[in-house]
Amino acid sequence: MKQIYCLCILLSIFSSLRIQAADVDKQYHLIGHRGGVTENCCHPENSLAALDEAVERGYTGVEIDIRESKDGVLFLYHYATLERDYASKARCADLTWEEIQQLKPLHKEGKAPVSVEEYCRYAQGKITELMLDIKLDHPSQAFYEELYRILKETGFINHSYFIGHGNFFLGKGKITMLISEREEFFQKYGEKTKDYYFLFAGIDELNSRLIRWCQEHGIQIMACVNRPYKYPVTQQGLEEAFRDLEWLKSWGVTYYQIDSDYDRPFRSSTAPSL
C-alpha cells in the first residue's frame, strides 16, 4: 500500500512538472512547424502525434504541408517524392490515395500520410489556428474548392494562414506577405491589406522600422524561427534566437511559426522538462 502511495505521489509530481514546462504564456500564439512538435525525433512530421504534442505544450496552432494524390485526395506531406520516409521513390502526385495508404514506412514510428480532412477534423477543439503551406506548383480549381470545403466544415476557414497560392482565399483566411511585397500590396489594397495579408518574416529579418509600419497599418506579423536547413541546432544559435525573440516580444509581436527547440522564451514557467 505504501509503495502504491509513493508511486502516485511521483506520478503527480511528474505530471505537474510536465504541465508547467509545457505551459506557453497565453498571450503568445505559437504555430508548430510541419504539423506540430517533430524535432529531436519526437514525432513524425505532419502527424496526429505531432499535433497532440503541440497541444500539450500550449501551442495555439500548427503549420501543415499539403499535397494532392493522383485521384484528388488532399493529404499532408512536405516533399514531392516519398523516398525520405517510405520504401518508394514515387512522386506524391503519381499515386492514388489507396496506394499512398499502403506505403511502407522506413522508420519504426512512421505511418502512412494522413489526409487533410482527417487531420482537420481531429484538430477541431484542440487548436484554434491553421497555417497551410500548399506544395503544388499549379493547384487546380477543384483543389481549392476541396480545401475550402474542409476548412469551412471544420471551422478553420476564418482562422487560417496560407503560404503560397492563396489568392483563392483572399478575404477568407489570411495570405502571406513577404517584406519585399508590402509596399506593392499596400498600394493595391490600402487599409484593406490588414484584412487580406499577414507579414511573414524570419526573426532575423524584422527590425523596428518594419514593426512600426505594420503596427501603424494594423497588419499582423508572423515571425518565423525554424531550424537551420541542413545544419544542426547549436547552443550559440539557440542563444542568438532567444535574444531575437525577447527583442520581438518587447515590441509586442505575439505570433510565431516555430520549431519546438525555440519555444522556451514563451513558457510561463521555468520548471525543468522531463
C-alpha positions as CSV (number, residue, x, y, z in Angstrom):
1,M,0.0,0.0,0.0
2,K,2.8,2.3,0.9
3,Q,4.6,1.6,-2.4
4,I,1.4,2.4,-4.4
5,Y,1.0,5.7,-2.4
6,C,4.6,6.7,-3.2
7,L,4.1,5.8,-6.9
8,C,1.0,8.0,-7.0
9,I,3.0,10.9,-5.5
10,L,5.8,10.5,-8.0
11,L,3.4,10.4,-10.9
12,S,1.6,13.5,-9.6
13,I,5.0,15.4,-9.3
14,F,6.0,14.2,-12.8
15,S,2.7,15.4,-14.3
16,S,2.9,18.8,-12.5
17,L,6.4,19.4,-13.8
18,R,5.4,18.3,-17.3
19,I,2.4,20.6,-17.5
20,Q,4.4,23.6,-16.1
21,A,7.2,23.1,-18.5
22,A,4.8,23.0,-21.4
23,D,2.6,25.9,-20.3
24,V,3.1,28.5,-23.0
25,D,2.2,32.1,-21.9
26,K,-1.4,32.6,-23.2
27,Q,-0.6,36.0,-24.8
28,Y,1.5,34.3,-27.4
29,H,0.3,32.3,-30.4
30,L,2.8,29.6,-31.4
31,I,2.2,27.8,-34.7
32,G,4.1,24.4,-34.7
33,H,6.2,23.9,-37.9
34,R,5.5,20.8,-40.1
35,G,2.4,19.7,-38.2
36,G,3.4,20.3,-34.6
37,V,6.3,19.1,-32.5
38,T,8.6,16.9,-34.6
39,E,12.2,18.0,-33.6
40,N,14.7,15.6,-32.0
41,C,12.8,12.6,-33.4
42,C,9.9,13.4,-31.2
43,H,7.2,12.6,-33.7
44,P,6.9,12.2,-37.5
45,E,6.2,15.4,-39.4
46,N,2.6,16.3,-40.2
47,S,1.3,13.5,-37.9
48,L,-1.5,13.4,-35.4
49,A,1.0,12.6,-32.7
50,A,3.0,15.8,-33.5
51,L,-0.2,17.8,-33.3
52,D,-1.0,16.3,-29.9
53,E,2.4,17.2,-28.6
54,A,1.9,20.8,-29.8
55,V,-1.4,21.0,-28.0
56,E,0.2,19.6,-24.8
57,R,2.8,22.3,-24.9
58,G,0.2,25.0,-25.3
59,Y,0.6,25.9,-28.9
60,T,-2.5,27.5,-30.5
61,G,-1.9,26.2,-34.0
62,V,0.2,24.2,-36.4
63,E,1.6,24.6,-39.9
64,I,0.9,21.8,-42.3
65,D,2.2,20.9,-45.8
66,I,-0.5,20.0,-48.3
67,R,-0.2,17.7,-51.4
68,E,-2.7,16.0,-53.6
69,S,-2.9,12.4,-54.7
70,K,-3.4,11.3,-58.3
71,D,-7.1,10.8,-57.6
72,G,-7.6,14.2,-55.9
73,V,-7.3,13.4,-52.2
74,L,-5.6,16.2,-50.2
75,F,-3.0,14.9,-47.7
76,L,-0.1,16.1,-45.5
77,Y,3.4,15.6,-46.7
78,H,6.3,18.0,-47.2
79,Y,8.3,16.5,-50.0
80,A,7.4,16.0,-53.7
81,T,8.7,12.4,-53.6
82,L,8.4,9.8,-50.9
83,E,11.8,8.1,-50.5
84,R,12.7,10.1,-47.4
85,D,10.1,8.3,-45.3
86,Y,8.8,5.4,-47.3
87,A,10.0,2.4,-49.3
88,S,9.1,4.2,-52.5
89,K,10.7,6.7,-54.9
90,A,7.3,7.7,-56.4
91,R,6.1,11.2,-56.7
92,C,3.2,12.0,-54.4
93,A,1.1,13.2,-57.4
94,D,1.6,9.9,-59.2
95,L,0.0,7.6,-56.6
96,T,-3.7,7.1,-55.8
97,W,-4.8,7.6,-52.2
98,E,-5.2,3.9,-51.8
99,E,-1.6,3.4,-52.9
100,I,-0.4,6.1,-50.6
101,Q,-2.1,4.4,-47.6
102,Q,-0.3,1.2,-48.4
103,L,3.2,2.8,-48.3
104,K,5.7,1.0,-46.1
105,P,7.3,3.5,-43.6
106,L,11.1,3.4,-43.3
107,H,11.0,4.3,-39.6
108,K,9.5,2.3,-36.7
109,E,7.3,5.2,-35.6
110,G,6.2,6.0,-39.1
111,K,2.7,5.7,-40.5
112,A,1.0,6.4,-43.9
113,P,0.3,10.1,-44.5
114,V,-2.9,11.5,-43.1
115,S,-5.5,13.2,-45.2
116,V,-6.2,16.9,-44.7
117,E,-9.8,16.2,-43.8
118,E,-8.9,13.6,-41.1
119,Y,-6.2,16.0,-39.7
120,C,-8.6,19.0,-39.6
121,R,-11.4,17.0,-38.0
122,Y,-9.0,15.6,-35.4
123,A,-7.7,19.1,-34.7
124,Q,-11.2,20.6,-34.0
125,G,-11.3,21.8,-30.4
126,K,-7.6,21.2,-29.9
127,I,-6.2,24.2,-31.8
128,T,-7.6,27.5,-33.0
129,E,-5.4,28.3,-36.0
130,L,-4.0,26.5,-39.0
131,M,-1.1,27.6,-41.3
132,L,-1.2,25.9,-44.7
133,D,1.7,25.5,-47.0
134,I,0.3,24.5,-50.4
135,K,3.1,22.4,-52.0
136,L,1.6,22.2,-55.5
137,D,3.1,24.3,-58.3
138,H,-0.3,24.8,-60.1
139,P,-3.2,23.9,-57.9
140,S,-6.5,23.3,-59.8
141,Q,-9.8,25.0,-59.1
142,A,-11.0,21.6,-57.8
143,F,-8.1,21.5,-55.3
144,Y,-9.0,24.9,-53.9
145,E,-12.7,24.1,-53.7
146,E,-12.0,20.9,-51.8
147,L,-9.6,22.6,-49.4
148,Y,-12.2,25.3,-48.8
149,R,-14.9,22.7,-48.1
150,I,-12.7,21.0,-45.5
151,L,-11.7,24.2,-43.8
152,K,-15.2,25.5,-43.7
153,E,-16.8,22.3,-42.4
154,T,-14.1,22.1,-39.6
155,G,-14.4,25.7,-38.6
156,F,-10.8,26.8,-39.6
157,I,-11.6,28.8,-42.7
158,N,-11.6,32.2,-40.9
159,H,-8.6,31.1,-38.7
160,S,-6.2,30.0,-41.5
161,Y,-2.9,31.4,-42.8
162,F,-1.9,30.5,-46.3
163,I,1.7,30.2,-47.6
164,G,1.7,30.4,-51.3
165,H,-1.1,30.1,-53.9
166,G,-3.6,31.6,-51.5
167,N,-5.4,34.2,-53.7
168,F,-8.5,31.9,-53.9
169,F,-8.8,32.6,-50.1
170,L,-8.5,36.4,-50.3
171,G,-10.8,37.8,-47.8
172,K,-11.4,34.5,-46.1
173,G,-8.2,33.4,-44.4
174,K,-5.0,35.5,-44.5
175,I,-2.3,35.1,-47.1
176,T,1.5,35.6,-46.7
177,M,3.0,38.9,-47.5
178,L,6.8,39.0,-47.7
179,I,8.8,42.1,-46.7
180,S,9.6,42.7,-50.4
181,E,5.8,42.7,-51.2
182,R,4.5,45.0,-48.5
183,E,4.6,48.3,-50.5
184,E,3.1,46.7,-53.6
185,F,0.2,45.1,-51.7
186,F,-0.4,48.2,-49.6
187,Q,-0.6,50.4,-52.8
188,K,-3.1,47.9,-54.3
189,Y,-5.3,47.3,-51.2
190,G,-4.6,50.2,-48.9
191,E,-6.2,49.8,-45.4
192,K,-7.8,46.5,-46.6
193,T,-4.3,45.0,-46.6
194,K,-4.7,44.1,-43.0
195,D,-7.8,42.0,-43.8
196,Y,-6.1,40.0,-46.6
197,Y,-2.5,39.6,-45.6
198,F,-0.1,39.0,-42.7
199,L,3.6,39.8,-42.8
200,F,5.7,36.6,-42.7
201,A,9.4,37.0,-42.0
202,G,12.3,35.4,-40.2
203,I,13.1,36.7,-36.7
204,D,16.4,38.0,-38.1
205,E,14.7,39.9,-40.9
206,L,12.4,42.1,-38.7
207,N,13.5,45.5,-37.5
208,S,11.9,48.3,-35.6
209,R,11.0,50.2,-38.8
210,L,9.1,47.2,-40.2
211,I,7.3,46.5,-37.0
212,R,6.2,50.1,-36.6
213,W,4.9,50.1,-40.2
214,C,2.9,47.0,-39.5
215,Q,1.5,48.3,-36.3
216,E,0.6,51.7,-37.9
217,H,-1.4,49.9,-40.5
218,G,-2.9,47.1,-38.3
219,I,-1.0,44.4,-40.2
220,Q,-0.4,41.2,-38.3
221,I,3.2,39.9,-38.0
222,M,4.0,36.2,-38.1
223,A,7.7,35.8,-37.1
224,C,9.3,32.6,-38.2
225,V,12.0,30.7,-36.2
226,N,12.8,27.3,-37.7
227,R,15.8,25.0,-37.6
228,P,18.6,25.9,-40.0
229,Y,18.4,24.0,-43.2
230,K,20.9,21.1,-43.3
231,Y,22.7,22.3,-40.2
232,P,22.4,21.2,-36.5
233,V,21.0,23.4,-33.9
234,T,23.9,24.8,-31.8
235,Q,23.9,26.4,-28.3
236,Q,25.1,29.6,-29.9
237,G,22.3,29.5,-32.4
238,L,19.8,29.0,-29.7
239,E,21.1,31.9,-27.6
240,E,21.0,34.2,-30.6
241,A,17.5,33.2,-31.4
242,F,16.4,33.7,-27.8
243,R,17.8,37.2,-27.8
244,D,15.9,38.0,-31.1
245,L,12.7,36.5,-29.6
246,E,13.0,38.6,-26.4
247,W,13.5,41.7,-28.5
248,L,10.4,40.9,-30.7
249,K,8.4,40.2,-27.6
250,S,9.4,43.7,-26.2
251,W,7.9,45.2,-29.4
252,G,4.6,43.4,-28.9
253,V,5.0,40.6,-31.6
254,T,2.8,37.8,-30.4
255,Y,2.5,35.3,-33.4
256,Y,5.3,32.9,-34.2
257,Q,5.7,30.0,-36.6
258,I,8.2,27.9,-34.6
259,D,10.2,24.7,-34.2
260,S,9.9,23.5,-30.7
261,D,13.7,24.0,-29.9
262,Y,12.9,27.7,-29.7
263,D,9.7,27.7,-27.5
264,R,11.5,28.3,-24.2
265,P,11.2,32.1,-24.2
266,F,7.4,31.7,-24.4
267,R,6.9,29.4,-21.4
268,S,5.2,30.9,-18.4
269,S,7.2,28.5,-16.1
270,T,10.8,27.6,-15.8
271,A,10.2,24.2,-14.4
272,P,12.5,21.5,-15.8
273,S,11.3,19.4,-18.7
274,L,11.2,15.7,-18.1
